[in-house]
Amino acid sequence: MRRSRFRDEQIIGILKQHQASLSAQELCRKYGASDATCYKWRSKYGGRHLTDARKLKTLEDENQRLKNLLAESMLDAATLKEMLRKNF
C-alpha cells in the first residue's frame, strides 16, 4: 500500500485549520493535496485528536507485530507436521 506524504498528526492539524475558518480549497492549494483528498481526510480523521491518532498508530504497529509472530509460528507448525509425516 502506498504511504501518504502526510503523517496522521499533520492531517489532523490541517483539519483543525479547516475547522478554524479556512476553506478546503485554500488548504488543499496550500499543502498540495486534491479536494477529494481533503474530504477523504475529513471523513476518516474528523473529530479525532492528536492523542487518539498516536494511540491508534501504536496499536496498529503492535497488531502488525503480533500478526507476523502468528504467521511465523503457523509456518513452523506446518513445517514440523510435514517433517513428521515424511518420517512415518
Stockholm file with secondary structure:
# STOCKHOLM 1.0

chainA/1-88         MRRSRFRDEQIIGILKQHQASLSAQELCRKYGASDATCYKWRSKYGGRHLTDARKLKTLEDENQRLKNLLAESMLDAATLKEMLRKNF
#=GR chainA/1-88 SS CCCCSSCHHHHHHHHHHHHHTCCHHHHHHHHTCCHHHHHHHHHHHTTCCHHHHHHHHHHHHHHHHHHHHHHHHHHHHHHHHHHHHHHC
#=GC SS_cons        CCCCSSCHHHHHHHHHHHHHTCCHHHHHHHHTCCHHHHHHHHHHHTTCCHHHHHHHHHHHHHHHHHHHHHHHHHHHHHHHHHHHHHHC
//
